[in-house]
Amino acid sequence: MDKVIIKDLLARGIIGINDWERNNPQDILINIVVFTDTRRAAETDNIEDCVNYRTLSKKVQAHAENAHRLTVEALANDLAKLCLQEKGVEKVIVRVEKPGAVRFAGSVGVEIERSRDE
């Protein structure tokens, strides 16, 4: 299975359980690997046959900035569902991180894997 990769997509949104996190947007770092078959797109060289990573990035970023989730787990699950709604996407790996959330760590987060057939 082929992969479309969105690496280090930055969003600013409300995420977390603490009062200060609920009042102040913070950086959310998102990485996505979408599994799809790119053979038709390669043959036709037509964007209509591709998973459009620009469109998908915009949807993911908008959701992350407006969802106001308490946990990175919930946000990651939301984003996986969004990705699986795209035509041709069979499976997705989503990583959501909060840079600087824990002292002495570059970031903390979760990575989930979801399939269309689940």
C-alpha positions as CSV (number, residue, x, y, z in Angstrom):
1,M,0.0,0.0,0.0
2,D,1.3,3.5,-0.9
3,K,1.6,6.4,1.6
4,V,0.8,10.1,1.5
5,I,2.7,11.8,4.3
6,I,1.9,15.1,6.0
7,K,4.7,15.9,8.3
8,D,4.9,18.5,11.2
9,L,1.6,20.3,10.4
10,L,1.3,23.0,13.0
11,A,-2.1,24.1,14.4
12,R,-2.9,26.4,17.3
13,G,-5.9,25.4,19.4
14,I,-7.4,24.8,22.7
15,I,-6.4,21.3,24.1
16,G,-5.8,20.2,27.6
17,I,-7.5,19.8,31.0
18,N,-6.0,22.7,32.9
19,D,-7.7,26.1,33.2
20,W,-4.8,27.8,31.5
21,E,-5.0,25.3,28.6
22,R,-8.7,25.9,28.2
23,N,-8.1,29.7,27.9
24,N,-5.0,29.9,25.8
25,P,-4.4,28.3,22.4
26,Q,-1.3,26.3,22.2
27,D,0.8,24.7,19.5
28,I,-0.4,21.3,18.3
29,L,1.9,19.3,16.1
30,I,0.3,16.8,13.7
31,N,1.8,14.1,11.6
32,I,-0.3,11.9,9.3
33,V,0.4,8.9,7.1
34,V,-2.5,8.1,4.8
35,F,-2.4,4.6,3.1
36,T,-3.9,4.6,-0.4
37,D,-3.2,3.1,-3.9
38,T,-1.5,5.8,-6.0
39,R,-1.2,3.8,-9.2
40,R,-4.2,5.4,-11.0
41,A,-3.0,8.9,-10.0
42,A,0.5,8.0,-11.3
43,E,-0.9,6.8,-14.6
44,T,-3.3,9.7,-15.2
45,D,-1.2,12.5,-13.5
46,N,-4.6,14.0,-12.5
47,I,-5.2,15.5,-9.1
48,E,-8.7,14.1,-9.1
49,D,-7.2,10.6,-8.8
50,C,-5.0,11.6,-5.8
51,V,-5.5,12.1,-2.1
52,N,-5.1,15.8,-2.1
53,Y,-2.7,16.5,0.7
54,R,-3.3,20.2,0.6
55,T,-7.1,19.9,1.0
56,L,-6.6,17.2,3.7
57,S,-4.1,19.4,5.6
58,K,-6.5,22.3,5.6
59,K,-9.3,20.2,7.0
60,V,-7.1,18.7,9.7
61,Q,-5.7,22.0,10.7
62,A,-9.1,23.7,10.9
63,H,-10.5,20.9,13.0
64,A,-7.5,20.9,15.4
65,E,-7.9,24.7,15.8
66,N,-11.6,24.6,16.5
67,A,-12.3,21.2,18.3
68,H,-11.4,22.4,21.8
69,R,-10.7,18.8,22.9
70,L,-9.6,17.9,26.4
71,T,-7.2,15.1,25.3
72,V,-4.8,14.5,22.5
73,E,-6.3,11.0,22.2
74,A,-9.7,12.5,21.4
75,L,-8.2,14.9,18.9
76,A,-6.2,12.2,17.2
77,N,-9.3,10.0,16.8
78,D,-11.2,13.0,15.3
79,L,-8.4,13.5,12.8
80,A,-8.3,9.8,11.9
81,K,-12.0,9.8,11.1
82,L,-11.6,13.0,9.0
83,C,-8.8,11.3,7.0
84,L,-10.8,8.1,6.5
85,Q,-13.6,10.1,4.9
86,E,-11.4,11.0,2.0
87,K,-11.9,9.0,-1.2
88,G,-9.3,6.3,-1.6
89,V,-8.0,6.3,2.0
90,E,-7.8,2.8,3.4
91,K,-5.8,3.3,6.6
92,V,-4.3,6.2,8.5
93,I,-1.7,6.8,11.2
94,V,-2.2,10.0,13.1
95,R,0.3,11.5,15.6
96,V,-0.8,14.5,17.7
97,E,1.8,16.1,20.0
98,K,1.8,19.1,22.4
99,P,5.3,20.6,22.2
100,G,6.6,21.9,25.5
101,A,3.7,20.3,27.5
102,V,6.1,18.5,29.9
103,R,9.2,20.0,31.3
104,F,12.4,18.6,29.9
105,A,10.5,16.9,27.0
106,G,10.4,18.3,23.4
107,S,6.8,17.2,23.2
108,V,4.3,14.6,24.4
109,G,1.5,13.0,22.5
110,V,-0.2,9.9,21.0
111,E,0.0,8.0,17.8
112,I,-3.0,6.0,16.6
113,E,-3.7,3.7,13.6
114,R,-7.2,3.4,12.2
115,S,-8.6,1.5,9.1
116,R,-11.7,2.0,7.0
117,D,-12.8,-1.5,7.8
118,E,-12.9,-0.9,11.6
